[in-house]
Amino acid sequence: MPLKLLCLTDIHGKISSLSAILGKVLGDQKVDLITISGDISHFGQGEDIEQALNVIDKTGVPYCYVLGNCDPIELRDGVRAEGICLEATCMSYMGITLIGCGGATPTPFGTPFEISDDEMVNIITKSRAECYGENSANALMLVVHNPPKGEIVDRTRTGLHVGSAKLRDLILKTSPLLVQCGHIHEAAGVEHVGRTVVFNPGPAFRGSYALVEVDNLRGGVCVALGTI
């Protein structure tokens, strides 16, 4: 049976939108896992992240997350919540292995959680070596806040492509099945980087999300963007 994911990013502390998404999607169908690719708070503290994640805790659906550049870097290994922080560890679930990296490459705004391209790639490479080797029969999914350089998922409203070229190179080299990103609010969409499906669900604070089905036996992936 295919694995069904509800994928969220850029909540920015807007609990009302998060609750509305959860109510709509989980009221209509069964979801196996929720994935969150950062900016859970809006320049908040640990309690702000916990408040949002506790809303997801109450659904009883397993979930995993990374933080974004608007979250505090000192909490990159996780907060007090039921979900799994993918930067602190990894997880395997129903035939898929998920690893992650939070934060974003340097911005003009000096946001709280910024890292270099090299650090991002090193974190993912290290996690892949430690976590994926024992589960290499699984599909591999990256959950990152910063997008790779692409055509859709990193395009700003001014037309600039601000994704990471080094992350794109890593994706081309390792060919994970899926990469979930966020960060660029206006860049919701789906594209291919080599053989990898890369998608930005769009900002949850505006009611956007993605539903993803993974058929690991057939290597099939279906990504559907939605909004409340």
Order of alpha helices (4+ residues) and beta strands (2+ residues): beta-alpha-beta-alpha-beta-beta-beta-beta-alpha-beta-alpha-beta-beta-beta-beta-beta
